[in-house]
Amino acid sequence: RLVRDDGRIPAERNTNYKIIRTFENEPNDENLDNVDASKFGSYFDLIKIKKFRYKNPR
């Protein structure tokens, strides 16, 4: 969004800085972007759950 606000067209580049593809049009909203946060949850809530913490098997 920052790139478009500056009047430029976003582009994906490779390690040699050559353009792989450009993004001429605005991306469409994904269905997950429109889900209410209370239903979907958040990353910060998820990382608080001890059940999903990594345990080193050694």
N, CA, C and O atoms as a DFTB+ gen file, in Angstrom:
232 C
 N C O
     1  1       0.829      -1.188       0.000
     2  2       0.000       0.000       0.000
     3  2       0.870       1.247       0.000
     4  3       0.551       2.227      -0.674
     5  1       1.937       1.219       0.730
     6  2       2.837       2.363       0.803
     7  2       3.390       2.708      -0.573
     8  3       3.527       3.881      -0.920
     9  1       3.706       1.683      -1.350
    10  2       4.241       1.885      -2.695
    11  2       3.197       2.554      -3.578
    12  3       3.508       3.506      -4.294
    13  1       1.978       2.070      -3.534
    14  2       0.903       2.654      -4.355
    15  2       0.598       4.090      -3.930
    16  3       0.336       4.941      -4.781
    17  1       0.628       4.367      -2.640
    18  2       0.376       5.728      -2.155
    19  2       1.433       6.701      -2.653
    20  3       1.178       7.901      -2.747
    21  1       2.614       6.194      -2.971
    22  2       3.700       7.025      -3.502
    23  2       3.610       7.169      -5.023
    24  3       4.452       7.820      -5.641
    25  1       2.570       6.550      -5.630
    26  2       2.377       6.667      -7.071
    27  2       3.169       5.662      -7.884
    28  3       3.340       5.839      -9.091
    29  1       3.653       4.615      -7.245
    30  2       4.439       3.595      -7.934
    31  2       3.661       2.300      -8.063
    32  3       2.624       2.125      -7.422
    33  1       4.157       1.396      -8.887
    34  2       3.535       0.090      -9.089
    35  2       4.399      -0.956      -8.382
    36  3       5.590      -1.063      -8.675
    37  1       3.821      -1.729      -7.458
    38  2       4.594      -2.760      -6.765
    39  2       5.081      -3.835      -7.733
    40  3       4.408      -4.162      -8.711
    41  1       6.258      -4.376      -7.444
    42  2       6.833      -5.419      -8.291
    43  2       7.567      -6.438      -7.434
    44  3       8.124      -6.107      -6.388
    45  1       7.558      -7.684      -7.896
    46  2       8.340      -8.747      -7.265
    47  2       9.649      -8.845      -8.025
    48  3       9.652      -8.884      -9.256
    49  1      10.755      -8.886      -7.309
    50  2      12.073      -8.936      -7.950
    51  2      12.842     -10.163      -7.484
    52  3      12.578     -10.708      -6.412
    53  1      13.801     -10.592      -8.308
    54  2      14.644     -11.723      -7.928
    55  2      15.905     -11.210      -7.237
    56  3      16.021     -10.014      -6.972
    57  1      16.839     -12.095      -6.945
    58  2      18.046     -11.699      -6.220
    59  2      18.941     -10.764      -7.022
    60  3      19.765     -10.054      -6.446
    61  1      18.792     -10.754      -8.334
    62  2      19.554      -9.831      -9.183
    63  2      18.796      -8.533      -9.436
    64  3      19.207      -7.716     -10.259
    65  1      17.705      -8.354      -8.735
    66  2      16.856      -7.164      -8.788
    67  2      16.133      -6.994     -10.119
    68  3      15.683      -5.899     -10.456
    69  1      16.025      -8.083     -10.870
    70  2      15.241      -8.040     -12.102
    71  2      13.776      -8.279     -11.746
    72  3      13.465      -9.063     -10.850
    73  1      12.891      -7.601     -12.448
    74  2      11.464      -7.723     -12.167
    75  2      10.947      -9.071     -12.646
    76  3      11.122      -9.438     -13.808
    77  1      10.311      -9.801     -11.743
    78  2       9.682     -11.081     -12.070
    79  2       8.248     -10.832     -12.521
    80  3       7.808     -11.364     -13.540
    81  1       7.522     -10.018     -11.752
    82  2       6.152      -9.661     -12.124
    83  2       5.785      -8.346     -11.451
    84  3       6.364      -7.965     -10.433
    85  1       4.817      -7.665     -12.038
    86  2       4.319      -6.426     -11.451
    87  2       2.867      -6.627     -11.028
    88  3       2.182      -7.530     -11.506
    89  1       2.428      -5.783     -10.141
    90  2       1.071      -5.855      -9.608
    91  2       0.339      -4.569      -9.994
    92  3       0.206      -3.639      -9.198
    93  1      -0.129      -4.551     -11.238
    94  2      -0.785      -3.365     -11.795
    95  2      -2.082      -3.036     -11.063
    96  3      -2.356      -1.869     -10.782
    97  1      -2.872      -4.045     -10.758
    98  2      -4.186      -3.832     -10.145
    99  2      -4.122      -4.051      -8.645
   100  3      -3.273      -4.787      -8.140
   101  1      -5.035      -3.398      -7.945
   102  2      -5.149      -3.606      -6.500
   103  2      -5.542      -5.052      -6.236
   104  3      -6.380      -5.594      -6.955
   105  1      -4.963      -5.690      -5.228
   106  2      -5.374      -7.062      -4.909
   107  2      -6.795      -7.087      -4.356
   108  3      -7.236      -6.156      -3.682
   109  1      -7.494      -8.167      -4.654
   110  2      -8.846      -8.345      -4.125
   111  2      -8.773      -8.712      -2.651
   112  3      -7.818      -9.349      -2.207
   113  1      -9.785      -8.308      -1.899
   114  2      -9.845      -8.698      -0.491
   115  2     -10.041     -10.203      -0.398
   116  3     -10.867     -10.774      -1.109
   117  1      -9.295     -10.826       0.461
   118  2      -9.461     -12.246       0.725
   119  2     -10.608     -12.422       1.716
   120  3     -10.886     -11.530       2.518
   121  1     -11.263     -13.558       1.657
   122  2     -12.364     -13.821       2.586
   123  2     -11.904     -13.763       4.035
   124  3     -12.648     -13.300       4.900
   125  1     -10.693     -14.226       4.312
   126  2     -10.197     -14.217       5.689
   127  2      -9.942     -12.804       6.194
   128  3      -9.960     -12.569       7.402
   129  1      -9.705     -11.864       5.289
   130  2      -9.500     -10.481       5.711
   131  2     -10.771      -9.856       6.264
   132  3     -10.712      -8.873       7.002
   133  1     -11.912     -10.418       5.914
   134  2     -13.189      -9.850       6.330
   135  2     -13.812     -10.548       7.534
   136  3     -14.907     -10.177       7.957
   137  1     -13.136     -11.552       8.096
   138  2     -13.660     -12.269       9.262
   139  2     -13.426     -11.420      10.507
   140  3     -12.356     -10.839      10.688
   141  1     -14.437     -11.359      11.354
   142  2     -14.338     -10.598      12.592
   143  2     -13.240     -11.180      13.480
   144  3     -13.140     -12.398      13.626
   145  1     -12.428     -10.326      14.066
   146  2     -11.298     -10.770      14.885
   147  2     -11.740     -11.615      16.073
   148  3     -11.011     -12.515      16.490
   149  1     -12.920     -11.343      16.627
   150  2     -13.385     -12.121      17.780
   151  2     -13.670     -13.573      17.389
   152  3     -13.538     -14.468      18.224
   153  1     -14.054     -13.817      16.150
   154  2     -14.321     -15.179      15.692
   155  2     -13.040     -15.878      15.257
   156  3     -12.847     -17.061      15.536
   157  1     -12.181     -15.160      14.587
   158  2     -10.973     -15.741      14.020
   159  2      -9.849     -15.848      15.046
   160  3      -9.033     -16.768      14.978
   161  1      -9.800     -14.925      15.985
   162  2      -8.726     -14.903      16.964
   163  2      -7.565     -14.068      16.465
   164  3      -7.659     -13.406      15.431
   165  1      -6.480     -14.105      17.198
   166  2      -5.314     -13.335      16.792
   167  2      -4.051     -14.141      17.050
   168  3      -4.053     -15.094      17.830
   169  1      -2.999     -13.752      16.398
   170  2      -1.706     -14.401      16.586
   171  2      -1.257     -14.260      18.036
   172  3      -0.734     -15.209      18.621
   173  1      -1.458     -13.090      18.611
   174  2      -1.000     -12.846      19.976
   175  2      -1.754     -13.697      20.993
   176  3      -1.182     -14.105      22.004
   177  1      -3.026     -13.965      20.735
   178  2      -3.769     -14.877      21.609
   179  2      -3.274     -16.307      21.439
   180  3      -3.174     -17.050      22.415
   181  1      -2.967     -16.691      20.224
   182  2      -2.510     -18.047      19.939
   183  2      -1.172     -18.350      20.615
   184  3      -0.996     -19.441      21.156
   185  1      -0.243     -17.423      20.596
   186  2       1.078     -17.703      21.172
   187  2       1.056     -17.771      22.695
   188  3       2.025     -18.218      23.308
   189  1      -0.034     -17.336      23.309
   190  2      -0.165     -17.440      24.761
   191  2      -0.577     -18.840      25.208
   192  3      -0.427     -19.175      26.383
   193  1      -1.092     -19.660      24.298
   194  2      -1.578     -20.993      24.642
   195  2      -0.388     -21.941      24.794
   196  3       0.354     -22.165      23.838
   197  1      -0.207     -22.492      25.979
   198  2       0.950     -23.351      26.244
   199  2       0.895     -24.666      25.476
   200  3       1.932     -25.286      25.237
   201  1      -0.289     -25.094      25.093
   202  2      -0.457     -26.349      24.360
   203  2       0.339     -26.349      23.051
   204  3       0.804     -27.399      22.609
   205  1       0.494     -25.197      22.445
   206  2       1.156     -25.103      21.150
   207  2       2.622     -24.681      21.246
   208  3       3.245     -24.385      20.227
   209  1       3.169     -24.651      22.438
   210  2       4.573     -24.269      22.599
   211  2       5.485     -25.406      22.164
   212  3       5.175     -26.578      22.378
   213  1       6.595     -25.058      21.560
   214  2       7.573     -26.056      21.134
   215  2       8.300     -26.599      22.352
   216  3       8.723     -25.844      23.227
   217  1       8.441     -27.918      22.397
   218  2       9.200     -28.559      23.464
   219  2      10.343     -29.319      22.820
   220  3      10.127     -30.175      21.962
   221  1      11.543     -29.009      23.232
   222  2      12.717     -29.676      22.689
   223  2      12.722     -31.120      23.183
   224  3      12.714     -31.351      24.392
   225  1      12.735     -32.097      22.273
   226  2      12.650     -33.505      22.681
   227  2      13.925     -34.042      23.322
   228  3      13.936     -35.187      23.773
   229  1      14.968     -33.279      23.377
   230  2      16.225     -33.781      23.951
   231  2      16.240     -33.782      25.434
   232  3      17.235     -34.179      26.041
